[in-house]
Amino acid sequence: MKEDAAPATESPHVRLARAAIEAWVKEGRRLRAKEVGDLGRELEDRAAAFVSLKKRGQLRGCIGTFQPCYENLAEEIVSNAISAATRDPRFPPVSPDEIPELDISVDVLSEPEPVDDISSLDPKRYGVIVKRGGRIGLLLPDLEGVDSAEQQIEIARAKAGIGAHEPIQLYRFTVTRHH
């Protein structure tokens, strides 16, 4: 595979994320979605999205939004791809030589819906959002090692700095995962 070539099986969502990362990391410029060519109608709609990067099976960056911030999904993906590669506080910025090694996935989120009871959650099907005041924690669905709704909520609370016994508002959402 040529160094900069994306795998032929990548979805348009992932192709766009990879191109955005390459443009930013290698050239220091923000990609305009239309530079990538026809990406399909879905990317013209507004939606929230997360971009996750893995290298050799290990998380390398993950940033996203739970509500749309841009005029369309394509711009949401461009912004979150750049952030996942360069602004995830858990990792140093991605270097140009790492780009070919990245496995990229893009999760497009449904509109979050309030949940009254933990029995309405399923960690394989739903992601969760916990909220207390201005603190918000989110965990995507179907993550390796997360097998219960209780675990999901515990991790989301920790991400938001919300104590185990503090009252929270709870929301669930689904994702369409693109590889």
Backbone hydrogen bonds in HBPLUS format (Angstrom, degrees):
<---DONOR---> <-ACCEPTOR-->    atom                        ^
c    i                          cat <-CA-CA->   ^        H-A-AA   ^      H-
h    n   atom  resd res      DA  || num        DHA   H-A  angle D-A-AA Bond
n    s   type  num  typ     dist DA aas  dist angle  dist       angle   num
A0005-ALA N   A0002-LYS O   3.00 MM   3  5.19 152.0  2.08 111.6 120.6     1
A0010-GLU N   A0007-PRO O   3.12 MM   3  5.70 171.5  2.13 121.8 123.8     2
A0015-ARG N   A0011-SER O   2.86 MM   4  6.09 162.8  1.89 158.5 164.3     3
A0016-LEU N   A0012-PRO O   2.97 MM   4  6.05 155.1  2.03 143.0 148.6     4
A0017-ALA N   A0013-HIS O   3.06 MM   4  6.35 156.9  2.11 141.4 147.9     5
A0018-ARG N   A0014-VAL O   2.86 MM   4  6.06 167.2  1.87 157.5 160.1     6
A0019-ALA N   A0015-ARG O   3.01 MM   4  6.17 160.1  2.06 144.4 150.1     7
A0020-ALA N   A0016-LEU O   2.92 MM   4  6.11 153.9  1.99 149.2 156.4     8
A0021-ILE N   A0017-ALA O   2.99 MM   4  6.25 157.3  2.04 149.9 155.8     9
A0022-GLU N   A0018-ARG O   2.93 MM   4  6.17 166.0  1.95 153.6 157.4    10
A0023-ALA N   A0019-ALA O   2.95 MM   4  6.11 165.6  1.97 149.3 153.0    11
A0024-TRP N   A0020-ALA O   3.06 MM   4  6.18 159.6  2.10 145.0 150.6    12
A0025-VAL N   A0021-ILE O   2.80 MM   4  5.86 172.7  1.81 160.6 162.8    13
A0026-LYS N   A0022-GLU O   2.89 MM   4  5.55 158.3  1.93 142.7 150.0    14
A0027-GLU N   A0023-ALA O   3.01 MM   4  5.21 141.2  2.16 119.7 131.0    15
A0029-ARG N   A0023-ALA O   3.25 MM   6  5.68 176.3  2.26 125.5 124.5    16
A0028-GLY N   A0024-TRP O   2.89 MM   4  4.34 134.7  2.10 111.7 120.6    17
A0035-GLU N   A0032-ARG O   2.82 MM   3  5.67 164.1  1.85 131.8 137.1    18
A0036-VAL N   A0033-ALA O   3.13 MM   3  5.88 162.9  2.16 122.6 126.7    19
A0037-GLY N   A0034-LYS O   3.29 MM   3  5.50 160.8  2.33 105.3 110.9    20
A0044-GLU N   A0041-ARG O   2.90 MM   3  5.46 163.6  1.93 120.5 126.0    21
A0045-ASP N   A0042-GLU O   3.19 MM   3  5.62 155.3  2.25 110.4 117.1    22
A0074-ALA N   A0043-LEU O   3.02 MM  31  4.95 152.2  2.09 145.6 136.8    23
A0073-LEU N   A0045-ASP O   2.61 MM  28  5.77 139.8  1.76 164.3 162.2    24
A0109-LEU N   A0048-ALA O   3.01 MM  61  5.43 158.3  2.05 132.9 139.7    25
A0065-THR N   A0049-ALA O   2.96 MM  16  5.59 150.9  2.04 135.4 142.9    26
A0050-PHE N   A0107-ASP O   2.86 MM  57  5.12 151.4  1.94 143.2 152.8    27
A0107-ASP N   A0050-PHE O   2.88 MM  57  5.12 161.2  1.92 150.1 156.0    28
A0051-VAL N   A0063-ILE O   2.93 MM  12  5.74 169.4  1.95 157.0 156.4    29
A0063-ILE N   A0051-VAL O   3.19 MM  12  5.74 151.3  2.28 151.3 154.5    30
A0052-SER N   A0105-SER O   2.91 MM  53  5.28 168.5  1.92 156.3 160.2    31
A0105-SER N   A0052-SER O   2.98 MM  53  5.28 158.0  2.03 149.3 154.7    32
A0053-LEU N   A0061-GLY O   2.69 MM   8  4.98 163.8  1.71 161.7 159.2    33
A0060-ARG N   A0053-LEU O   2.69 MM   7  5.15 161.1  1.73 149.2 142.9    34
A0054-LYS N   A0103-ASP O   2.84 MM  49  5.03 150.7  1.93 146.0 154.8    35
A0103-ASP N   A0054-LYS O   2.75 MM  49  5.03 167.9  1.77 152.5 156.7    36
A0055-LYS N   A0058-GLN O   2.82 MM   3  5.31 157.4  1.87 150.7 154.0    37
A0058-GLN N   A0055-LYS O   3.03 MM   3  5.31 166.2  2.05 115.0 118.0    38
A0076-GLU N   A0072-ASN O   3.16 MM   4  6.45 152.0  2.24 145.6 154.2    39
A0077-ILE N   A0073-LEU O   2.87 MM   4  6.12 157.6  1.92 155.2 159.8    40
A0078-VAL N   A0074-ALA O   3.01 MM   4  6.32 161.4  2.04 150.0 155.0    41
A0079-SER N   A0075-GLU O   3.02 MM   4  6.16 172.4  2.02 150.2 152.0    42
A0080-ASN N   A0076-GLU O   2.97 MM   4  6.14 166.7  1.99 150.1 154.3    43
A0081-ALA N   A0077-ILE O   2.80 MM   4  5.80 151.0  1.89 151.2 158.8    44
A0082-ILE N   A0078-VAL O   3.14 MM   4  6.32 165.5  2.16 151.5 154.6    45
A0083-SER N   A0079-SER O   3.05 MM   4  6.28 160.9  2.08 146.3 152.1    46
A0084-ALA N   A0080-ASN O   2.82 MM   4  5.91 157.6  1.87 143.2 149.4    47
A0085-ALA N   A0081-ALA O   3.05 MM   4  6.22 149.8  2.15 144.7 152.3    48
A0086-THR N   A0082-ILE O   2.94 MM   4  6.04 134.8  2.15 143.7 156.3    49
A0087-ARG N   A0083-SER O   2.65 MM   4  4.71 156.9  1.70 138.0 141.8    50
A0094-VAL N   A0085-ALA O   2.74 MM   9  5.24 162.4  1.77 160.8 166.5    51
A0091-PHE N   A0088-ASP O   3.07 MM   3  5.84 171.1  2.07 128.7 131.4    52
A0098-GLU N   A0095-SER O   3.00 MM   3  5.42 151.6  2.08 113.8 122.6    53
A0099-ILE N   A0096-PRO O   3.36 MM   3  5.67 145.9  2.48 106.0 114.2    54
A0101-GLU N   A0098-GLU O   2.83 MM   3  5.38 140.7  1.98 120.4 132.5    55
A0102-LEU N   A0099-ILE O   3.14 MM   3  5.39 162.6  2.17 112.4 117.8    56
A0106-VAL N   A0178-HIS O   2.90 MM  72  5.06 157.2  1.95 142.2 149.9    57
A0178-HIS N   A0106-VAL O   2.74 MM  72  5.06 158.4  1.79 145.5 153.2    58
A0108-VAL N   A0176-THR O   2.98 MM  68  5.18 167.7  1.99 139.7 141.9    59
A0176-THR N   A0108-VAL O   2.93 MM  68  5.18 147.5  2.04 138.0 148.3    60
A0110-SER N   A0174-THR O   2.90 MM  64  5.40 153.6  1.97 155.7 154.2    61
A0113-GLU N   A0172-ARG O   2.89 MM  59  5.50 161.6  1.92 155.8 161.5    62
A0172-ARG N   A0113-GLU O   2.91 MM  59  5.50 155.6  1.97 149.3 154.7    63
A0115-VAL N   A0170-LEU O   2.81 MM  55  5.44 154.9  1.88 149.9 144.1    64
A0120-SER N   A0117-ASP O   2.96 MM   3  5.78 167.4  1.97 124.7 128.8    65
A0121-LEU N   A0118-ILE O   3.02 MM   3  5.52 160.9  2.06 118.5 121.0    66
A0125-ARG N   A0122-ASP O   2.90 MM   3  5.38 130.7  2.15 113.3 126.5    67
A0126-TYR N   A0122-ASP O   2.70 MM   4  5.55 175.4  1.71 170.5 171.8    68
A0142-ASP N   A0123-PRO O   2.72 MM  19  5.91 169.6  1.74 155.4 158.7    69
A0127-GLY N   A0173-PHE O   2.76 MM  46  5.22 159.7  1.80 151.7 157.7    70
A0173-PHE N   A0127-GLY O   3.13 MM  46  5.22 143.2  2.27 132.8 135.8    71
A0128-VAL N   A0139-LEU O   2.95 MM  11  5.43 148.6  2.05 149.0 157.7    72
A0139-LEU N   A0128-VAL O   2.93 MM  11  5.43 155.8  1.99 154.8 159.7    73
A0129-ILE N   A0171-TYR O   2.99 MM  42  5.01 152.5  2.07 134.8 136.0    74
A0171-TYR N   A0129-ILE O   2.92 MM  42  5.01 151.3  2.00 150.8 155.3    75
A0130-VAL N   A0137-GLY O   2.83 MM   7  5.23 160.0  1.87 152.0 158.9    76
A0137-GLY N   A0130-VAL O   2.92 MM   7  5.23 161.2  1.96 149.5 155.5    77
A0131-LYS N   A0169-GLN O   2.93 MM  38  5.03 147.8  2.04 147.2 152.4    78
A0169-GLN N   A0131-LYS O   2.81 MM  38  5.03 161.2  1.84 147.8 154.4    79
A0132-ARG N   A0135-ARG O   2.96 MM   3  5.32 160.3  2.00 152.7 158.0    80
A0135-ARG N   A0132-ARG O   2.98 MM   3  5.32 156.9  2.03 137.5 135.1    81
A0146-VAL N   A0143-LEU O   3.11 MM   3  5.64 162.2  2.14 137.3 137.5    82
A0152-GLN N   A0148-SER O   3.06 MM   4  6.37 161.0  2.10 147.9 153.1    83
A0153-ILE N   A0149-ALA O   2.94 MM   4  6.17 166.0  1.96 154.8 157.2    84
A0154-GLU N   A0150-GLU O   2.93 MM   4  6.10 161.0  1.96 148.1 154.0    85
A0155-ILE N   A0151-GLN O   2.94 MM   4  6.17 162.5  1.97 156.0 159.5    86
A0156-ALA N   A0152-GLN O   2.96 MM   4  6.19 163.5  1.99 151.4 156.5    87
A0157-ARG N   A0153-ILE O   2.81 MM   4  5.97 157.5  1.86 152.6 158.9    88
A0158-ALA N   A0154-GLU O   3.03 MM   4  6.24 160.6  2.07 145.0 150.1    89
A0159-LYS N   A0155-ILE O   2.98 MM   4  6.25 157.2  2.03 150.0 156.0    90
A0160-ALA N   A0156-ALA O   3.16 MM   4  6.38 142.5  2.31 140.6 149.8    91
A0160-ALA N   A0157-ARG O   3.07 MM   3  5.19 125.3  2.38  97.5 111.7    92
A0161-GLY N   A0157-ARG O   2.90 MM   4  6.00 114.3  2.34 141.2 159.2    93
A0162-ILE N   A0157-ARG O   2.90 MM   5  4.86 170.1  1.91 143.2 142.5    94
A0161-GLY N   A0158-ALA O   3.14 MM   3  4.97 148.1  2.24  96.5 106.2    95
A0166-GLU N   A0163-GLY O   3.19 MM   3  5.33 161.2  2.23 107.4 113.2    96
